[in-house]
Amino acid sequence: MPNAQNRYEVTRADLPLHCPMDSMSLWNSHPRVYLPIEDTGKAKCPYCGADYVLKD
């Protein structure tokens, strides 16, 4: 799945959270960045602006 969405729901199984995620196409993506989502349940990628929400 390409990382073209603006919002992703993730679970604790996806932690530690990083963007782009392993399931995303990486050929035209940005460097991997780890996002702190554990405390607030939300995170925003500084490169692509994708919003991540922790579901559980």
C-alpha positions as CSV (number, residue, x, y, z in Angstrom):
1,M,0.0,0.0,0.0
2,P,1.6,3.3,-1.0
3,N,1.9,5.9,1.7
4,A,-0.5,8.3,0.0
5,Q,-3.1,8.5,2.8
6,N,-3.2,11.3,5.3
7,R,-4.5,9.4,8.3
8,Y,-3.5,5.9,9.5
9,E,-4.8,3.9,12.5
10,V,-2.1,1.9,14.2
11,T,-2.1,-0.6,17.1
12,R,0.4,-1.3,19.8
13,A,1.6,-4.2,17.6
14,D,2.9,-1.5,15.2
15,L,5.1,0.0,17.9
16,P,7.7,1.5,17.8
17,L,5.9,3.6,15.2
18,H,7.9,4.8,12.3
19,C,7.0,6.6,9.0
20,P,7.1,5.2,6.4
21,M,5.8,2.0,7.8
22,D,7.0,-1.4,6.5
23,S,3.8,-1.9,4.5
24,M,4.2,1.3,2.5
25,S,6.0,1.8,-0.8
26,L,9.4,3.2,-0.1
27,W,10.7,3.9,-3.6
28,N,9.6,7.6,-3.5
29,S,9.4,8.1,0.2
30,H,11.3,10.0,2.9
31,P,13.9,8.8,5.4
32,R,12.5,6.7,8.2
33,V,11.5,8.7,11.3
34,Y,10.3,7.3,14.6
35,L,7.2,8.9,16.0
36,P,6.4,9.1,19.7
37,I,2.7,8.1,19.9
38,E,2.5,6.2,23.2
39,D,1.8,9.2,25.5
40,T,-0.8,11.1,23.5
41,G,-2.2,8.4,21.1
42,K,-1.5,10.7,18.2
43,A,1.5,11.6,16.1
44,K,2.2,13.6,12.9
45,C,5.1,12.8,10.5
46,P,7.3,15.9,10.1
47,Y,8.2,14.8,6.5
48,C,5.0,13.9,4.8
49,G,2.4,15.2,7.3
50,A,0.7,11.9,7.8
51,D,-1.4,11.7,10.9
52,Y,-1.2,8.5,13.0
53,V,-3.8,7.5,15.7
54,L,-3.3,4.7,18.2
55,K,-6.4,2.5,18.2
56,D,-5.8,0.6,21.4
